[in-house]
Each structure stands twice: as structure tokens, then as C-alpha cells.
């Protein structure tokens, strides 16, 4: 069995992540990939299999910046403050590991009187979920570009952000959330890393916490919080979202990123640890809208698929079909409480900031 040398990570230097061709040039230039006529095809996990012998060649796929090469070697190391993420590219250290959310019940939705209260977020009800893991952060431009380099993901509809002409293909924003991807593109990426888009219930429990945190099997609805960090109203150190600023003669919105009087824009993933949920999941409010796996059924409040005789919903996944997919969390344009439900057609992308994170069933 051949083994490759241990490669240094791709640190520093200029970088372009737009498209498969540019990604290949990127990885060749920074030393994560060495050409070989004996190279086999890359498996989905990045391992390269020798075409002749079938043995592990000990080399790294085009997109791999870091991680095990599959033969005991390394595809590279990440710099200070960064770690190898599930897509085998370097991400901020707080974002590299998924977060375990233990089995148990929690209270979902709201009975809050916020005139007019849309039917789509009432009534507050109890849900029981099995153990799962949640991405600590939203998927980044660099991570999504790796999936493109693997030949599975397709380019986002837009490669700019609201205020930045160059975004997806810019080194400056490699650790910012990928945006302008539709539901299908998000679903493909999560499957590529061995996961799935979270159900709406998985997303909300990760954001507001379960009864097991209070030492009881079943807590009361009064224990539920409105924000991932608790009941305190949002601030820019807690969430990247436009904040209401009281002024003489009225109030206005102030952006957390860019010109305070401007429209705002995305920020680096994981940049606000103070805004983490009780489980340590980051950026659940603000930054970008996040796709979930659930369809929204027009005219219903919450789909009761899986409800037991007492009306408790067990691992609900939403209705079998619909016209829109549920999005959660709001964006840099505004902070929404964690029971607020949005929705977009799956062949479109949420504007002005629409991205996603992944989840994994089981331990």
C-alpha cells in the first residue's frame, strides 16, 4: 500500500473558490494535492483508490484541506483558531464539531399575543425528539465550494451578497455563510457530509433547549425561552440582525454589519459566542435564514404527524408534500424569535440572506 507524505495545510495566500475549475487550481497551488498518473477516482469521503491494485493510495481528494487521508496520513493542518470541519476544509474552531442534542421533550411554538398572531406558529405544544447532532454553525462558502469541487453541488444562484460584489469567490469571505442556494442544493450538501437538513422540530429544540436541561422529563410551557440565549432582547453582540434604535420622533433599524444606516450583510460564522443556544449552537438567530426539511402545509398550524394519544408529537417531520419549505432563524435584516416560521418555495432561495446548516440523526 502506498502512502503519501503528510501535507501542510492551505494557509495564507490568495484563494478563489468559484467553480470546480478554480477550486482545483486553488488546491494544487497551496499544496494539498499532487498530480499522479496512477491516481484513482476520489470516493465521496475523499479517499483515493489505486486504479490498478485497489489499495488505498494515501492521497487526498481535490477539495480536502485537512483531515485523515484514509491511509493514516494527513491532508493538511489548519492554522491557529481553525479546525477541520466535516467537509474536510478548515473552519473557525467553534464550528468544526457538531453539537449533540439529547433525546427528550421540549415546548415548540408559541401562544404569545403578537397582533396579528399568525396561525402558523400557534399553539405551543410538546414535542419529543430522539438524540441527534446539529451543525454548530451555518455552512460556509469554503465548505460549499468543496462540495462543488467534488462534482456534487452546483454553484449558488448569486455569487455576490447584498452589499459585496465579490462574496462566494472571495478569500475574505470564505468563512461566511453560503447564501443564494435553494432547498435542493442545501439538501445535496448535507447528504454529501453524511447528514441531512434538520427537521423544523430539530432546529427549534437546538435553539430553545429541552426539558432534560431542567432535570425533569417534562417541563412546563412557562420554561420556554424566546431567544437562543434566553429572554434578553437581541443586541449586535448576540445576533447579526438589524436592531431597533429608539430615536427622537420615532424609531429605526440599525445594521450590525457594515454601515449602521445601511441594509446590513452576513458575518463570519460563529462570530458571536454570547448568542449561542444552551447546547452551544451558534447563529440560530440572524445572519441568514436557514432551510429545514419540513414542508409547510397552508391552512394548518403544526402538522401532527407522529402525535401520540395525548397529542404529543414524536420525531415529527412535517407533511408529506406542500408548496413551500419551512425556513427558520431570520437574517441580518431582522431578528425573529425562535418560534417564528418562514417559508420559501424550494426552487427559490430566501432573500436577502438564505443559507443552511446540517444535522445528523443518532448519537
Secondary structure, DSSP 8 states (H G I E B T S, - for coil): -----------SS----SHHHHHHHHHHHTTS----TT---B-TTSEEE-TTT--EEEEE-TT-SSSB-SSS-BS----TTEEE-TTSSEEEGGGSSEEEE-SEEEEES-----SS--GGG-S-EEEEE--EEEESS--BHHHHHHHHHTT-S---S-SS-SS-SS-TT-GGGTTBB--S--HHHHHHHHHHTT-EE--HHHHHHHHH--GGGGTSSS--GGG--SBTTBSS---TTT-BS-EEEEETTEEEEE-SSS-TTS-----BTT--GGG--TT-----SBSSEEEEEEEE-TT-SS--TTB-TTS-EES---BS--SEEEEES-BTTB---TT-EEEE-TTS--SS-EE--EEEE--
